[in-house]
Each structure stands twice: as structure tokens, then as C-alpha cells.
Amino acid sequence: MRKENERLEKKAASGIMVTLLLLGMFMLAFNIQPVKAEETIYIKPCGEVEPQTVPIQRDGNLYTFTDNIIDRIVVQRNNIIIDGKGYTLQSPAGSYYGFDLSFTSNVTVKNTFIKGFSDFGVFLYSCRSNTIVGNTLSNNGIGINLYLGNDNTISGNTLSNNGRGINVFVSTGNLIEGNTASKNSGTGIDIHDSSNTNIVRSNTISENSVGIGIRSASNNRIYHNNFIGNTNQAEAGDANSWDNGYPSGGNYWSDYTIRYPDAHELDDSGIWDTPYVIDENNRDYYPLMNPWTPTPPPPPSDFSITASPAVLTIEQGASDTSIITIGSLKGFNQQVELTVTSESITGVTTTLNPLLVTPPPNEFATSVLTVEVATDAVLDEYVITVTGTSGSLQHSVNIALRVVAPPPPPPVVMTTVDIDPDTVNLRSKGQWITTYIQLPEGYDAANINASTILLNGTISPVLDPKYDFVTNSSQYLVDHSGDGILERMVKFNRTAVEYYIYHTQGISYGNVALTITGQLLDGTPFEGTDTIFVNYAGDANNDGTINMVDLSVVSAHWYPGPPTGILGYNANADFNNDATINILDLAILSANWGQKVPSAPT
């Protein structure tokens, strides 16, 4: 480095005026607006950029150019990315290197125009695992110089009008891929002096003095490159590999047919049958007939999202669902998170279940979108959006929602109902309360849906199929009234009906209206009412049994008119609710003597 500094001082002292003049002419010719820096730019080990005034913006480990720069940049920090963003790094007078990445690792330099450096546009010395990608290097002594470097990647760069395009010196295990090296006065790609086991592939090397030169280096692999119009296509000494085997092939050589006019295609493979000879140790055994074109990478895996149905018409007070389907594309099998959004919709609730789905490769996974519409929801049309997100991938599907008013209910068909027995007391026997439902003219009793029938909106009929009167139509479709019109017969559990009347309705004596409701098979509602007489009275002391204690209560509160009972009127002993306690109440008590009041069904 001391020798370099001395050389720089001598060159600067003798040629500064000429350099400034040429630099000004160059800037005018290419309309570059440089940002001047008075000293070398450093990206320090701590991550700071010095001087801080240069147009490089730092965001964590990302360093981004914000303008053109005339200076050299010395990188002293590992694990960073330098993005030129299409700006130019140009040599000031007498500068040898553009980017100096000596002793670094895991540094990426990309998207930069690098020009005019007398020695190297990018200098990689004693470095590992760096990436130089997507840069344009021109008018440098050497575009990219790799010295004592291992496992670095140089890809996608354009190198033209340099002394040499890429120089690899005492470096192993590096990848040189997808670059374009053209019109360099020396060698497009130069590999020498113990630079072994490097890979050179998919490059276009054209119109250089020497396309590729390999000296004192072995076991490098050179394949799928295009050597076009170089004065000398390739130079080599030690043995290297120049193809990727059959049928992958070797390289394209633009002078092949001139050198081997009698060659033929090998088995329709696009490969010549005669090797391309560089020297006695180096041959391309499977030269390509046409320029190498990289096979485009397969499209990245992705997912699709659809909704079925995509249009929902829902009545106020109702709900509906749409199936959300996530489809795997190109083998996608990652987890997708689903979210649902919509414009403000009063009275509409949306839920997704599940919220996380993972489709198998090239198959599908589903989630259910449930939309519930309240009875007071605003009648209108809306859009509901379901979005699936997986990493950086995001797709959405819209579901159209139309909220409509429910249709008016059908008119209720009034029926004739006959309940048997029509008089019950605590001495009555039997397991059932039987009801006969007769529909008006134009309706068929066979169309009554027995499962919808309710007594006073509470008690369902017996529907156990073990009973013939439930399953045998000859038993449940009968002409009970004898008028030639069939009626639908259903039976209710007697204990349940009596318990309901006595405990729920609080009626122990008198007439009870029982209403039967239900629907026909087409949903048409029907209704009918019958009245029965019940006598469950007599339990004056509310102990559940009618006995001598209750008789004592009646006697103690005897109240036939003017008070005669020693304790006066007691409503519990007024069984017929006529405001007197007399011989009628005594008769009611006597009718149920020794009985228990209705109890809950078992």
C-alpha cells in the first residue's frame, strides 16, 4: 500500500490539471451531476458513514445512494448491503479503487454504475461470502478484482471497456454467473495463480481481446457460457472442466462452425458431436449449437382465493354462509391468515372459521364465512372483503351482500280443534289428552307436520314411533266428527298437560282454553282452540293432597254469605272462585277426596 500511495502522489502531482480537464469534459458528455467529497468515504466497523455529509442513507444494515458520488468507498463493516439505486460511483483524479471490500464478509454491492478507476472498480481482497450483483462497470483498469477471496458471488454485472472485466487471483470456490463482459481491451474473465474450483457459468463474453484466460489454475468448471467474437475465445494451461456433461452441455462458441465445418448435431440434442479444443488439457466435449439461454425459473408458488357463492342475499333476521377456498398454486403449502373487512354495515356480523388454513401442495383448503343479519339491519347492498395473507403474498376476494326484507308471513289457517276428554278431574283416568285437528275446505289433514304442533306454544305431542298412532296413518287420520272429513289426531301426555294447567297457568277449577298451533308441510301456519273443564281443586292447605286437613280449612272459613266461620273468608278454600265458601266448595272437595294434585311428568 505504501508503494501505491507513492505512485498516486507522483501521478497526482504531474497530471492534476489534465485530469481535472478530462473529468470536466467527461461529466458534460454524460450529464453526470457529481457530489464531491474531499476525502475517502468509509463505512466504519461501527456502521457509521464518514464523512456524514456524503449522499448515502443508512437504514440499519442497508446503505443506499441518494446521488452520484465522485470518490472511493472503503467498507470496513460486515453483513451489510450497499444499494447504488442506479447512481454512479466515479473516480476522482488519481483514485485506484472504487469499492474496497478488503477483509470483509457477507457484504453485497448492487445496482451501481462504477467507472473510471485506474486499478479496480471493485476490489475484493482476503474476503469471503461477498456478493457483487447487478452493477455496471466501465472504463476501469479491472472491473472486478478478486484476490485471496473464497465463496464470493459475482453475478448479473455488465463489464465493458475495461482493461479486464473480472480478474480472479489466488481465489477458490467462487461463483461467476450471469455476467456480460464485452469490449474489454484485455481478458473478459481472467482466472489465474492457484485460483481453483471456481464456477464460471451462464455468462456472455464477447468482443474482448481474450474471452476467458485460465493460467496456473485447475479444476474450475466453465459451462453454459456464450463466447462470441473474442479475438481469442479462450486460453488455458492446467486442466479444467469446460462442460456440464451430456445432455446439459458445455458452452457456445461463435467460431465453432469455422473450426469444425464437418461437425453434426448429436442426437437432436442441440449439442455438436465434435469437442471444441482449447488445448491438449482443456476441451469442451459438448459444445452448444446455439447461444445459451437460461431456463427461466419456475414462477414462485402462490395461492388463489375464491368465494362460493360470491353473492349473498339475506333477509333481515336471517344468516347465510359463503365457502372461502384457498387454492395452492405451484406447490404452495404455507399457512394463510384470513381476515374479513367491510364497509360500515349496521346490524351485520361476519365471522370466519377457521382463520388459519394451510392448503396441501396443489390442492385446496376452505374456511366458512358466516354472515348474520339483524332484524333492524339497513336494507341496502354492501361489499364484504376476505383477505388471505401469507408472508409477502396477499390476495382478496369480494362477496356482494344484499340485505332484503323478509316476505310477509302467510295467513294463519284457522282450524277446528276437538280435545278429548273435555272434562278432567283428579279421579280421571287415562294416559293421553287426545286432540283432533280438522282443516277447512281446500286443505288436507295429511299435510299437517306433526313435529311443529304445540299446545299453548309449550307442549309437543307424543311423536315416539313405538306407538302405532304416531306411525300408522290409518290411526292418526280419522273422521272423528263423522262429517266425512278426515282429521289429524295427535296425543299429548296427560300428566304434562295437567301439570301445565295447574302449575304454570295456575288454574285448579273451571274452563281452560287450549290452543293448538302448527304448520303444514309447506310451512303454512294453522291454529285452533278448544275449551275443556278441569277440577283439580280441594287442596286448601297446599300440601298436595286433599284430605281431612282441607275439610277443616273449609269448615274454619265457612263463608256462605254473612260470616259464620270462626276465621272468616279464605281464598284457598273458595275452590270455585265465587267469593263464598259454602256447600259448592265442599262438593268440589268431596269429588277429589283422597287425591293428589297434578305433579310434574317423569
C-alpha positions as CSV (number, residue, x, y, z in Angstrom):
1,M,0.0,0.0,0.0
2,R,2.9,2.4,0.6
3,K,4.1,1.9,-3.0
4,E,0.6,2.6,-4.2
5,N,0.5,5.8,-2.2
6,E,3.8,7.0,-3.6
7,R,2.7,6.2,-7.1
8,L,-0.5,8.1,-6.5
9,E,1.4,11.1,-5.3
10,K,3.6,11.2,-8.3
11,K,0.8,10.8,-10.8
12,A,-1.3,13.4,-9.0
13,A,1.5,16.0,-8.9
14,S,2.2,15.7,-12.6
15,G,-1.2,15.3,-14.1
16,I,-3.7,17.0,-11.9
17,M,-4.6,19.7,-14.4
18,V,-5.0,17.3,-17.2
19,T,-7.2,15.0,-15.1
20,L,-9.4,17.9,-14.0
21,L,-9.9,19.0,-17.6
22,L,-10.7,15.5,-18.8
23,L,-13.1,14.9,-15.8
24,G,-15.0,18.1,-16.6
25,M,-15.3,17.0,-20.3
26,F,-16.5,13.5,-19.2
27,M,-19.1,14.9,-16.9
28,L,-20.5,17.2,-19.5
29,A,-20.6,14.4,-22.1
30,F,-22.6,12.1,-19.8
31,N,-24.6,14.8,-18.0
32,I,-23.5,13.4,-14.6
33,Q,-24.1,15.8,-11.6
34,P,-21.4,14.6,-9.1
35,V,-21.4,15.1,-5.4
36,K,-17.9,15.9,-4.4
37,A,-16.2,14.5,-1.3
38,E,-13.0,15.9,0.0
39,E,-11.7,12.6,1.4
40,T,-12.2,8.8,1.1
41,I,-15.7,7.6,2.2
42,Y,-15.7,5.0,4.9
43,I,-18.4,2.7,6.2
44,K,-16.9,2.1,9.6
45,P,-16.9,-1.1,11.6
46,C,-19.5,0.5,13.9
47,G,-21.7,1.2,10.8
48,E,-21.3,4.9,10.6
49,V,-20.6,6.6,7.3
50,E,-17.8,9.1,7.3
51,P,-18.0,11.8,6.3
52,Q,-21.6,12.1,7.2
53,T,-22.4,14.6,4.5
54,V,-22.0,12.2,1.6
55,P,-25.2,11.1,-0.2
56,I,-25.5,7.6,1.4
57,Q,-28.5,7.0,3.5
58,R,-28.3,4.3,6.2
59,D,-31.2,2.2,7.4
60,G,-29.8,-0.5,9.7
61,N,-27.5,-2.6,7.6
62,L,-28.8,-1.1,4.3
63,Y,-26.8,1.7,2.8
64,T,-28.4,3.5,-0.2
65,F,-27.0,6.0,-2.6
66,T,-29.1,9.1,-2.9
67,D,-27.0,10.8,-5.6
68,N,-23.9,10.3,-7.7
69,I,-20.5,10.2,-5.9
70,I,-17.0,11.1,-7.1
71,D,-14.8,9.3,-4.6
72,R,-13.8,5.8,-3.4
73,I,-15.6,3.9,-0.7
74,V,-13.8,1.7,1.8
75,V,-16.0,-0.8,3.5
76,Q,-15.0,-1.9,7.0
77,R,-18.3,-3.4,8.2
78,N,-19.5,-6.9,7.5
79,N,-23.0,-8.2,6.9
80,I,-24.3,-5.1,5.0
81,I,-26.0,-4.2,1.7
82,I,-24.9,-1.3,-0.4
83,D,-27.5,-0.3,-3.0
84,G,-26.4,2.2,-5.6
85,K,-30.0,2.7,-6.8
86,G,-28.7,3.4,-10.3
87,Y,-26.4,6.2,-9.2
88,T,-22.8,6.4,-10.3
89,L,-19.6,5.9,-8.3
90,Q,-16.9,7.7,-10.3
91,S,-13.2,8.0,-9.8
92,P,-11.8,11.3,-8.7
93,A,-8.4,12.2,-10.1
94,G,-5.8,9.5,-9.3
95,S,-8.0,7.1,-7.4
96,Y,-7.2,3.5,-7.8
97,Y,-10.2,1.6,-6.3
98,G,-13.9,2.2,-6.4
99,F,-15.3,-0.1,-3.7
100,D,-12.6,-1.5,-1.5
101,L,-14.0,-4.6,0.3
102,S,-10.8,-5.8,1.8
103,F,-11.1,-8.2,4.7
104,T,-14.9,-8.2,4.7
105,S,-17.6,-10.9,4.6
106,N,-21.3,-11.0,3.7
107,V,-21.3,-7.6,2.0
108,T,-23.5,-7.0,-1.0
109,V,-22.8,-4.3,-3.6
110,K,-25.6,-3.8,-6.2
111,N,-27.2,-1.5,-8.7
112,T,-24.2,0.9,-9.1
113,F,-22.5,2.4,-12.1
114,I,-18.8,2.2,-11.4
115,K,-16.4,3.9,-13.8
116,G,-13.1,5.5,-14.3
117,F,-10.9,3.9,-11.6
118,S,-7.4,3.3,-12.7
119,D,-6.9,0.0,-11.0
120,F,-10.2,-1.7,-9.9
121,G,-13.8,-0.8,-9.9
122,V,-14.4,-3.3,-7.1
123,F,-11.5,-4.6,-5.1
124,L,-12.2,-7.8,-3.0
125,Y,-9.1,-8.7,-1.0
126,S,-8.9,-11.5,1.6
127,C,-12.7,-11.6,1.8
128,R,-15.4,-14.3,2.0
129,S,-19.1,-14.7,1.0
130,N,-19.5,-11.2,-0.6
131,T,-21.9,-10.6,-3.5
132,I,-21.3,-8.2,-6.3
133,V,-24.6,-8.1,-8.3
134,G,-26.3,-6.1,-10.9
135,N,-23.6,-3.4,-11.3
136,T,-22.3,-1.7,-14.5
137,L,-18.6,-1.3,-14.6
138,S,-16.8,0.6,-17.4
139,N,-13.5,2.3,-18.1
140,N,-11.7,0.8,-15.2
141,G,-8.3,-0.8,-15.1
142,I,-10.1,-4.0,-14.0
143,G,-13.8,-4.1,-13.4
144,I,-13.9,-6.5,-10.5
145,N,-10.7,-7.8,-8.9
146,L,-10.9,-10.8,-6.6
147,Y,-7.7,-11.6,-4.7
148,L,-7.4,-14.2,-1.9
149,G,-11.2,-14.5,-1.8
150,N,-13.3,-17.6,-1.2
151,D,-17.0,-18.3,-1.7
152,N,-17.9,-15.0,-3.2
153,T,-20.6,-14.4,-5.9
154,I,-20.2,-12.2,-8.9
155,S,-23.4,-12.2,-10.8
156,G,-25.6,-10.2,-13.2
157,N,-23.0,-7.5,-13.8
158,T,-22.1,-5.7,-17.0
159,L,-18.4,-5.1,-17.6
160,S,-17.4,-3.2,-20.7
161,N,-14.5,-1.1,-21.9
162,N,-12.3,-2.0,-19.0
163,G,-8.7,-3.3,-19.2
164,R,-10.0,-6.6,-17.9
165,G,-13.6,-7.5,-16.9
166,I,-13.2,-9.8,-14.0
167,N,-9.9,-10.9,-12.5
168,V,-9.7,-13.9,-10.1
169,F,-6.3,-14.3,-8.4
170,V,-5.4,-16.9,-5.8
171,S,-9.1,-17.4,-5.0
172,T,-11.2,-20.6,-4.7
173,G,-14.8,-21.7,-4.6
174,N,-16.3,-18.6,-6.1
175,L,-19.3,-18.3,-8.4
176,I,-19.1,-16.1,-11.5
177,E,-22.6,-16.3,-13.1
178,G,-24.8,-14.4,-15.5
179,N,-22.4,-11.5,-16.2
180,T,-21.8,-9.7,-19.5
181,A,-18.2,-9.0,-20.3
182,S,-17.7,-7.2,-23.6
183,K,-15.3,-5.0,-25.4
184,N,-12.7,-5.1,-22.7
185,S,-9.2,-4.5,-24.1
186,G,-7.7,-7.4,-22.3
187,T,-9.5,-10.5,-20.9
188,G,-13.2,-10.7,-20.3
189,I,-12.7,-13.1,-17.4
190,D,-9.2,-13.9,-16.1
191,I,-8.6,-16.8,-13.6
192,H,-5.0,-17.5,-12.6
193,D,-2.4,-18.4,-10.0
194,S,-3.9,-21.1,-7.9
195,S,-7.5,-20.0,-8.4
196,N,-9.1,-23.4,-8.3
197,T,-12.6,-24.9,-8.1
198,N,-14.4,-21.8,-9.2
199,I,-17.6,-22.0,-11.3
200,V,-18.0,-19.8,-14.4
201,R,-21.4,-20.3,-15.9
202,S,-24.2,-18.5,-17.9
203,N,-22.0,-15.5,-18.8
204,T,-21.9,-13.8,-22.1
205,I,-18.3,-13.0,-23.0
206,S,-18.0,-11.0,-26.3
207,E,-15.6,-8.9,-28.3
208,N,-12.7,-9.0,-25.8
209,S,-9.1,-9.5,-26.7
210,V,-9.4,-12.8,-24.8
211,G,-12.7,-14.2,-23.8
212,I,-11.5,-16.2,-20.8
213,G,-8.0,-16.8,-19.7
214,I,-7.0,-19.6,-17.2
215,R,-3.4,-19.8,-16.1
216,S,-1.8,-21.9,-13.4
217,A,-5.3,-22.7,-12.1
218,S,-7.2,-26.1,-12.3
219,N,-10.4,-27.8,-11.5
220,N,-12.5,-24.8,-12.4
221,R,-15.8,-25.5,-14.1
222,I,-16.7,-23.4,-17.2
223,Y,-20.1,-24.2,-18.8
224,H,-23.3,-22.6,-20.3
225,N,-21.3,-19.5,-21.3
226,N,-21.5,-17.7,-24.7
227,F,-18.1,-16.9,-26.2
228,I,-18.9,-14.5,-29.1
229,G,-16.5,-12.7,-31.3
230,N,-13.5,-12.6,-29.0
231,T,-10.1,-12.2,-30.7
232,N,-9.0,-15.3,-28.8
233,Q,-12.0,-17.2,-27.3
234,A,-10.1,-19.0,-24.5
235,E,-6.7,-19.5,-23.2
236,A,-5.8,-22.3,-20.7
237,G,-3.0,-24.3,-19.3
238,D,-3.8,-26.7,-16.4
239,A,-6.8,-29.0,-16.8
240,N,-10.2,-27.6,-16.2
241,S,-13.8,-28.7,-17.0
242,W,-15.5,-27.0,-19.9
243,D,-18.9,-28.6,-19.9
244,N,-21.7,-29.9,-17.6
245,G,-21.9,-33.3,-19.2
246,Y,-24.5,-34.7,-21.5
247,P,-27.2,-33.6,-22.2
248,S,-26.7,-30.4,-20.2
249,G,-23.9,-29.4,-22.5
250,G,-20.9,-27.1,-22.5
251,N,-20.5,-23.6,-23.9
252,Y,-21.5,-21.7,-27.1
253,W,-18.5,-20.8,-29.3
254,S,-19.3,-18.4,-32.1
255,D,-16.3,-19.7,-34.2
256,Y,-17.2,-23.3,-33.8
257,T,-18.5,-23.9,-37.4
258,I,-15.5,-22.2,-38.8
259,R,-13.2,-24.5,-36.9
260,Y,-15.3,-27.6,-37.3
261,P,-17.2,-27.4,-40.5
262,D,-17.9,-31.1,-40.7
263,A,-19.5,-31.4,-37.2
264,H,-23.0,-32.6,-36.8
265,E,-25.7,-32.4,-34.1
266,L,-25.6,-35.1,-31.5
267,D,-29.0,-37.0,-31.3
268,D,-31.2,-33.9,-31.7
269,S,-29.7,-32.5,-28.5
270,G,-28.6,-29.1,-29.7
271,I,-25.0,-30.2,-29.0
272,W,-22.3,-30.7,-31.6
273,D,-20.7,-34.1,-31.9
274,T,-17.1,-32.8,-32.0
275,P,-15.4,-31.3,-29.0
276,Y,-14.2,-27.7,-29.0
277,V,-10.5,-27.9,-28.3
278,I,-8.8,-25.1,-26.2
279,D,-5.6,-27.1,-25.8
280,E,-4.5,-30.6,-25.1
281,N,-5.7,-30.4,-21.4
282,N,-8.9,-28.4,-22.0
283,R,-11.8,-29.4,-24.2
284,D,-15.5,-28.6,-24.3
285,Y,-16.8,-32.1,-25.1
286,Y,-20.4,-31.0,-25.5
287,P,-20.3,-27.6,-27.3
288,L,-23.7,-25.9,-27.7
289,M,-25.1,-25.3,-31.2
290,N,-26.8,-22.1,-30.2
291,P,-26.2,-19.4,-27.6
292,W,-27.1,-20.5,-24.1
293,T,-30.4,-19.1,-22.9
294,P,-31.1,-19.7,-19.2
295,T,-34.2,-21.6,-18.5
296,P,-36.5,-19.1,-16.8
297,P,-37.0,-20.0,-13.2
298,P,-40.4,-21.5,-12.4
299,P,-42.9,-19.0,-11.2
300,P,-42.9,-18.7,-7.5
301,S,-45.5,-20.6,-5.6
302,D,-48.6,-18.7,-4.7
303,F,-52.2,-19.1,-3.7
304,S,-55.6,-18.2,-5.0
305,I,-58.7,-17.2,-3.0
306,T,-62.3,-17.6,-4.2
307,A,-65.8,-17.4,-2.6
308,S,-68.8,-19.5,-3.3
309,P,-71.3,-18.1,-3.5
310,A,-69.9,-14.7,-4.3
311,V,-73.3,-13.0,-3.9
312,L,-75.4,-13.4,-0.8
313,T,-79.0,-12.2,-0.5
314,I,-80.0,-12.4,3.2
315,E,-83.3,-11.4,4.8
316,Q,-83.4,-9.3,7.9
317,G,-83.2,-11.6,10.9
318,A,-81.5,-14.4,8.9
319,S,-78.0,-15.6,8.1
320,D,-76.1,-17.4,5.3
321,T,-72.6,-18.7,4.5
322,S,-70.1,-18.5,1.8
323,I,-67.2,-21.0,1.4
324,I,-63.8,-19.3,1.1
325,T,-61.4,-21.6,-0.8
326,I,-57.6,-21.2,-0.7
327,G,-56.0,-22.9,-3.7
328,S,-52.4,-23.9,-3.8
329,L,-50.5,-22.7,-7.0
330,K,-47.1,-24.1,-8.0
331,G,-46.8,-26.3,-4.9
332,F,-47.7,-23.6,-2.3
333,N,-48.2,-25.1,1.1
334,Q,-47.8,-22.3,3.6
335,Q,-50.2,-21.1,6.2
336,V,-52.7,-18.4,5.1
337,E,-54.2,-16.0,7.6
338,L,-57.8,-14.9,6.7
339,T,-59.3,-11.6,7.7
340,V,-62.7,-10.1,6.8
341,T,-63.4,-6.4,6.3
342,S,-66.4,-4.5,5.1
343,E,-67.8,-1.0,4.9
344,S,-69.8,0.0,8.0
345,I,-72.9,-2.1,7.9
346,T,-75.3,-1.6,10.8
347,G,-76.8,-4.9,12.1
348,V,-74.5,-7.2,10.1
349,T,-72.0,-9.6,11.8
350,T,-69.3,-11.5,9.9
351,T,-67.2,-14.4,11.2
352,L,-64.6,-16.7,9.6
353,N,-63.9,-20.3,10.7
354,P,-61.1,-21.2,10.7
355,L,-59.0,-18.1,10.5
356,L,-55.8,-20.0,9.6
357,V,-55.7,-22.5,6.7
358,T,-52.9,-24.4,5.0
359,P,-53.6,-26.0,1.6
360,P,-51.7,-29.1,0.7
361,P,-49.4,-28.6,-2.4
362,N,-51.6,-28.1,-5.5
363,E,-54.8,-28.8,-3.5
364,F,-57.3,-26.7,-1.6
365,A,-58.3,-25.6,1.9
366,T,-61.5,-24.0,3.0
367,S,-63.0,-21.6,5.6
368,V,-66.6,-20.7,6.2
369,L,-67.7,-17.1,6.1
370,T,-70.9,-16.7,8.2
371,V,-72.9,-13.5,7.7
372,E,-75.7,-12.8,10.2
373,V,-78.2,-10.0,9.5
374,A,-80.1,-8.5,12.4
375,T,-83.8,-7.7,12.1
376,D,-83.1,-4.0,12.2
377,A,-80.3,-4.1,9.6
378,V,-80.5,-1.4,6.9
379,L,-81.8,-2.6,3.6
380,D,-79.1,-2.0,1.1
381,E,-76.3,-3.6,-1.0
382,Y,-72.8,-4.0,0.5
383,V,-69.4,-5.5,-0.2
384,I,-67.6,-7.8,2.2
385,T,-63.9,-8.5,1.5
386,V,-62.0,-11.6,2.7
387,T,-58.2,-11.2,2.5
388,G,-55.7,-14.0,2.7
389,T,-52.1,-13.2,3.8
390,S,-49.0,-15.5,3.8
391,G,-45.7,-13.7,4.3
392,S,-45.4,-11.1,1.5
393,L,-48.3,-12.7,-0.5
394,Q,-51.7,-11.2,-0.2
395,H,-54.9,-11.8,-2.2
396,S,-58.5,-10.8,-1.6
397,V,-62.0,-11.8,-2.8
398,N,-65.2,-9.7,-2.6
399,I,-68.6,-11.0,-1.6
400,A,-71.6,-8.9,-2.6
401,L,-74.2,-8.7,0.2
402,R,-77.8,-7.7,-0.4
403,V,-79.9,-7.2,2.7
404,V,-83.6,-7.5,2.0
405,A,-86.8,-7.5,4.0
406,P,-88.3,-10.9,4.8
407,P,-91.6,-11.8,2.9
408,P,-94.8,-11.2,4.9
409,P,-95.8,-14.4,6.8
410,P,-98.5,-16.5,5.2
411,P,-102.0,-16.1,6.7
412,V,-102.9,-18.4,9.6
413,V,-105.3,-21.2,8.7
414,M,-108.0,-21.4,11.4
415,T,-108.8,-24.9,12.2
416,T,-111.5,-26.8,14.3
417,V,-109.9,-28.5,17.3
418,D,-111.6,-31.1,19.5
419,I,-109.8,-32.1,22.7
420,D,-110.9,-35.3,24.4
421,P,-111.7,-35.6,27.2
422,D,-113.3,-32.3,27.6
423,T,-113.7,-32.6,31.4
424,V,-111.0,-33.8,33.7
425,N,-110.6,-34.0,37.4
426,L,-108.2,-35.7,39.8
427,R,-110.2,-39.0,39.6
428,S,-110.0,-39.1,35.8
429,K,-108.1,-42.0,34.3
430,G,-106.1,-42.3,31.1
431,Q,-102.6,-41.7,29.8
432,W,-103.4,-39.2,27.0
433,I,-105.1,-36.0,26.1
434,T,-106.2,-36.6,22.5
435,T,-106.7,-33.8,20.0
436,Y,-108.4,-33.9,16.6
437,I,-107.5,-31.2,14.1
438,Q,-109.8,-30.5,11.3
439,L,-108.7,-28.2,8.5
440,P,-111.1,-26.0,6.5
441,E,-112.1,-27.0,3.0
442,G,-109.3,-27.0,0.5
443,Y,-106.7,-28.3,2.9
444,D,-105.7,-31.9,3.6
445,A,-105.1,-33.1,7.2
446,A,-102.4,-35.5,5.8
447,N,-100.3,-32.4,5.1
448,I,-100.0,-31.4,8.7
449,N,-96.4,-31.5,10.0
450,A,-96.9,-33.2,13.4
451,S,-93.4,-32.2,14.6
452,T,-94.5,-28.5,14.5
453,I,-97.6,-28.9,16.7
454,L,-97.6,-27.3,20.1
455,L,-100.3,-27.0,22.8
456,N,-100.4,-23.4,24.1
457,G,-97.0,-22.9,22.4
458,T,-95.4,-25.1,25.0
459,I,-96.2,-28.8,24.9
460,S,-95.3,-31.0,22.0
461,P,-97.4,-34.1,21.1
462,V,-96.1,-37.6,21.5
463,L,-94.0,-38.5,18.4
464,D,-92.3,-41.7,19.6
465,P,-92.5,-44.1,16.7
466,K,-93.1,-47.0,19.0
467,Y,-96.7,-46.0,19.1
468,D,-98.9,-47.0,16.1
469,F,-100.9,-43.8,16.4
470,V,-97.7,-42.0,15.5
471,T,-96.6,-44.0,12.5
472,N,-99.8,-45.6,11.2
473,S,-101.8,-43.1,9.1
474,S,-105.0,-45.2,9.5
475,Q,-104.8,-44.4,13.2
476,Y,-103.9,-40.7,13.0
477,L,-106.0,-39.7,10.0
478,V,-109.6,-40.3,11.2
479,D,-113.1,-38.9,10.8
480,H,-113.7,-38.3,14.5
481,S,-116.6,-35.9,13.9
482,G,-118.4,-38.2,11.5
483,D,-118.8,-35.4,8.9
484,G,-116.8,-37.3,6.2
485,I,-113.7,-35.0,6.6
486,L,-110.5,-36.6,7.9
487,E,-108.9,-35.0,10.9
488,R,-105.4,-35.3,12.2
489,M,-105.2,-36.9,15.6
490,V,-102.3,-36.3,18.0
491,K,-101.9,-37.3,21.6
492,F,-100.4,-35.3,24.4
493,N,-99.0,-36.7,27.7
494,R,-101.9,-36.2,30.1
495,T,-99.6,-35.7,33.1
496,A,-97.7,-32.9,31.2
497,V,-100.9,-31.1,30.2
498,E,-102.4,-31.3,33.7
499,Y,-99.2,-30.1,35.3
500,Y,-99.0,-27.2,32.9
501,I,-102.6,-26.2,33.6
502,Y,-102.4,-26.5,37.4
503,H,-98.9,-25.2,38.0
504,T,-98.0,-23.0,35.0
505,Q,-101.4,-21.4,34.3
506,G,-102.4,-21.6,38.0
507,I,-105.9,-23.0,37.2
508,S,-107.4,-25.6,39.5
509,Y,-111.1,-25.3,38.7
510,G,-113.1,-24.1,35.7
511,N,-112.8,-23.7,31.9
512,V,-109.4,-23.8,30.3
513,A,-108.8,-22.6,26.7
514,L,-106.2,-24.8,25.0
515,T,-104.8,-23.5,21.7
516,I,-103.2,-25.9,19.1
517,T,-100.7,-24.4,16.6
518,G,-98.5,-25.9,13.9
519,Q,-97.6,-25.8,10.3
520,L,-98.5,-27.7,7.1
521,L,-95.7,-29.4,5.2
522,D,-95.3,-26.3,3.0
523,G,-94.9,-24.0,6.1
524,T,-98.4,-22.6,6.2
525,P,-99.3,-22.0,9.8
526,F,-102.6,-23.1,11.4
527,E,-104.3,-22.5,14.7
528,G,-107.3,-23.7,16.6
529,T,-108.7,-23.6,20.1
530,D,-110.9,-25.8,22.3
531,T,-112.1,-25.4,25.8
532,I,-112.1,-28.1,28.5
533,F,-113.3,-28.1,32.1
534,V,-110.9,-29.0,34.9
535,N,-111.4,-29.8,38.5
536,Y,-108.1,-30.2,40.4
537,A,-109.4,-28.2,43.4
538,G,-109.6,-29.1,47.1
539,D,-106.1,-28.7,48.4
540,A,-106.9,-25.8,50.7
541,N,-103.6,-26.0,52.7
542,N,-101.4,-26.5,49.6
543,D,-99.8,-29.8,50.8
544,G,-100.5,-31.6,47.5
545,T,-103.2,-33.9,49.0
546,I,-106.9,-33.4,49.5
547,N,-107.9,-34.8,52.9
548,M,-109.3,-34.1,56.4
549,V,-107.0,-31.1,56.8
550,D,-108.5,-29.4,53.8
551,L,-112.0,-30.2,55.1
552,S,-111.0,-28.5,58.4
553,V,-109.8,-25.4,56.5
554,V,-113.1,-25.2,54.6
555,S,-115.1,-25.6,57.9
556,A,-113.0,-23.0,59.7
557,H,-113.5,-20.5,56.9
558,W,-117.1,-21.3,56.0
559,Y,-118.4,-18.2,54.4
560,P,-121.8,-18.7,52.7
561,G,-122.8,-15.0,52.9
562,P,-122.7,-13.3,56.3
563,P,-119.6,-14.6,58.1
564,T,-120.2,-17.7,60.1
565,G,-116.8,-19.3,60.0
566,I,-114.7,-18.6,63.1
567,L,-111.8,-17.3,61.0
568,G,-113.6,-15.6,58.1
569,Y,-113.1,-15.9,54.3
570,N,-110.1,-17.7,52.9
571,A,-109.5,-17.7,49.2
572,N,-107.7,-21.0,49.3
573,A,-110.9,-22.7,50.4
574,D,-113.0,-20.9,47.7
575,F,-112.4,-23.6,45.1
576,N,-114.9,-22.3,42.6
577,N,-113.8,-18.7,43.0
578,D,-117.3,-17.4,43.7
579,A,-116.3,-15.3,46.7
580,T,-118.1,-17.6,49.1
581,I,-117.1,-20.7,50.9
582,N,-120.2,-23.0,51.0
583,I,-121.7,-26.3,50.1
584,L,-120.4,-26.0,46.5
585,D,-116.8,-25.8,47.6
586,L,-117.5,-28.7,49.9
587,A,-118.8,-30.7,47.0
588,I,-115.7,-29.9,44.9
589,L,-113.5,-31.1,47.8
590,S,-115.6,-34.2,48.1
591,A,-115.2,-35.0,44.4
592,N,-111.4,-35.1,44.7
593,W,-111.3,-36.5,48.2
594,G,-108.1,-38.5,48.8
595,Q,-106.5,-37.5,45.5
596,K,-103.2,-35.7,44.9
597,V,-102.9,-32.5,42.8
598,P,-101.1,-32.8,39.4
599,S,-97.4,-33.4,39.7
600,A,-94.5,-33.0,37.2
601,P,-94.2,-35.7,34.5
602,T,-91.5,-38.3,35.0
